């Protein structure tokens, strides 16, 4: 009989946020796979959990996953935990989950703390649609590419950032996004939790002056519909009516529908477009 993989959410700061179900699963599992065993042993000792533990992290995620899957194929149940929060969110757990499905191993997730959702709900920004980017790439070109892609993102944007890189990241956000609203959530669920809601430039000035300690989650508003319309208006103004028409014809629109859309874009009556084309 095959074993099972349990994705166990652990606290992101406050130990009281762990669930009864996670505690029971950690006690009953045959093995706990932890991102950092030195960090996780403190959690296990606090709750008097004696289950054997092994390391599973970014640098051994493929080789170790094979070993964990072999043990689950032999009938063992494995509980996966990350340093803090829900496994599989911006950590190597996603690789193990994929490999488990490939091997026919059942996977279940035990819900609990997640910094992304915690910060989003505290931000006061729209939560119906959001874009989670985790940590921005460290490599300069890739980082610039991701930021450029996000410039037209209309959903609320959620980023993770380390304290020593926060000011640099806010500088980049100011350069790419201008005066967007942003909420900087620091030390979530811990004793010194702070939430600083402001514009990007105000947040940048504040943290330049005051510094920052503790891991941060940045929640920034997406691009507004008004800003997109203004940009499109400027784009249309740079085109002739014929070029504007051709843009929609190339997309497969019928001529009448294209004329109607061009008129709408330019804020004029359809007959004006017709006369210009004549």
N, C-alpha and C positions, 0 to 999 in steps of 0.2 A: 504494500500500500504506500502510495507516494506521500511525502510530506508536503508542507505548505509554507509559503512566504507571507509573513505578516509585516506590513509597513506600519510601524508604531510611531505616532507623533509624540514628541517629548516637549517639555516646556521650553519657551524661548527666553525665559528669565525667571519667572515666578514658578517655583516647584509645585504650587497648589493647582496649577493648570493641567497637570497630568490627569488622565481619566482612569476610573476604576478598571475599565476594560483593558487598557494598555498595561496597567500594573499586573493584572491577572495573567495576561499573555506573556509578559516578560518573565514571570515566575514559572509558567508552565512550558515555555518553549524549551527545546533541546539545546538551542544555541542562539546567542545574540550576536549579530554582526553590527559593529559600531564604527562610525567614521573615525573617531579618535578614542581609543580605549582609555587613555589617561583622563580624558574629560568625562566620558560616560561612566567610569567606575565611581565617580563622586555621586552621580544620580542613583546608581544601583545600590551603593552603600547607604545612601540616605533612606531608601525604601526597603533596605535589608533584603535585597534580591541576590541570590547566590548562583544564578544560571551562568554557565561558562560563556565566555565572550571571546570574539576574534575580531581582527581589524578588517574593515572593508572601506577603501578610500580611493581617491582619484588615481593613484599611482599603481594600484593593484586590481582595479575594478574588473578587468577581463579575466585574468588568471584566477583571481580569488572567486569570481562569480562561478567559474567552471567547478571549483571545489565545493562551493556551497550547493550548487545544483546537484552534484553527485551525492552529497549527503541527504538532500531532500528526496532524491530518487531512491535512496535507501530507507526512507521513511521518517527522517528527522524533520521537525518543524523549526524554521528559522525566523527569528524576529529581527527586523532591520531597523536601526535607529541612526539618526544623524546627530551632529553636535547639538542642534537645537531646531525644533520645528518638525515639519512633516517630511519624511524621506521621499526622494524623487523630485523635490522642488529645488532646482539649482544645485544638485549634488549628484554623485555617481549612482545613486539608487535607481535612476531611470534605466541605466544599462542592465542592471540585474533583473529588473522587471521584464524588460524586453527578452532577455535570454531565458527567463523562466517560462514565458509563454512559448518560445521556440521549443523548449524541452518538454512542454506539456505539464508544467508545474502550476498549480493553482496559486493565485495571488489575491490577497485582500488587504484593504487599507483601513486602519483604525484612526478615525479623524481626531483632530486636536489642534494644538497651536500652530499657526502659520503666520510669519511676520508680514508677508505680503497682504493677506486679507485683514489682519489686525490694523495695519497702518492705513489701508484703504478706507476702512469703516470709520477711522478717527479723523480722516483728512477734511471732511466737509465738502469734498469734490464729488462729481457724479460717479456713482458706483455701478450703474446698470451695465455699462460697457467699459472694459479697461484692458490695457495692454501691459503685460508683465515682461520686463526685459532682464530682471535679475541684475547681475553685475555687468557693466559695460565691458567690452573687450579691452584687454590691456594693450594689444598691438595698435599702434597709432593709426594706420590706414584702415584697419577693420573697425576701429572705434569711430573714426570719422564717417565711414560708410553707414554704420548703424544710426548715428546721430542724424545724418542727412535723410535717411529713410523715415526717421521719427518726426521730422519737421512738419510733415503733412498729416500726421496721425491725429485723428479727431477724438479718439478714446482717451480716457484718463491713463496716464503713463506711470508705472510703478518701477522704481529702480532700487537696488541695494547698493550701499557704499560703505567703505571702511572710513574711520574717522580721519586718518592722515591724508585721504584723497578727496575729502568732501569739498574743500574750497576749490580745488582744481576742477572737479566735476561741475560745481555751480558756475564757475567761469565759462566752461564749455556750454552749459545750458543757456546762459545769458547770451552767448555768441550765436547759438543756433536757434533759440526759441524766443528771445526777447523778453518782454514783460509778461510772462505767464504767471498764474498763481501756482504756488508750490507749498507743500507741507513737508517739513523735515521732522521725521519721527525718530527719536533717539532713545536707546535703552528701553525698548518696549517691554512692558509688564514688570520692570524692575523698580527698585526704590527711587532711583533718580530719573525716571521716565520723563521726557519732555517732548512737547509737540510745538513746533514753531511754524506758524502759518503766515505767509507773506507773499510778496512777489519774488521772482528769482533774484533780482538785484538787491532787494532788501535782505534776503537770506544770505546772499554773498557778503554784503557789508557786515552783517551781524556776526557771521562765523569767522570772517577775517579778523574782527576785533576781539571776539571772545574765545575763539578756538572751540574744539569739540572733542569729547571723549565718548567712546562706546560706538557700537555698530549703528548705522543709520538706514532708514528706509525713506526714500524721496517719492512723494506722490505729486505729480504735476498735471495740470489741466491740459487737455488736448487742444488742438487748433480749433478756433471757433468757426462756425459756418459763415459769419460775416467776413472774417479774414480771408477765407477761401474764395468767397464771392468777389471780394475786392481784388484779389490776385487774378482771378479769371477775367474780371472786367478789364484789368490792365493788359492781359494777354490778348483779349479780343480787340482792344484799341490799336494794337500793333499790327493787326491783320487787315487786309482789304476785305470787303464784303465777299468777293469771289473766293479768296483764300479761306475765309471763315466757312463759307458754304461747302467748299471742297473738303474741309476737315470732317464734316458730318457725312458727306457723301461717301468718303473713304471708309467710314465706319459702317456703311451699309444702309444708311437712312434713305428713305424716299425723298424726292426733291421737295415736295410740299412740307413734309415733316422737318426737313433740314432748314427750310426757310423760316418756319415757325420757331425753331430753336435758336436760330441766329438772331431773329427779332427779339426773342426773350433775353438772350445774352446781352444784347446791345441796348435793351430798354426802349425799343422803338416799335412802331406798328409794322405788321407784316407787309403791308402795301409799300412801305418805304424800302424794304429789302428787295421787293419785286421790282420796283422802279429803278433801283440802283443796278440790279442785274441786267435790266433792259438797256 
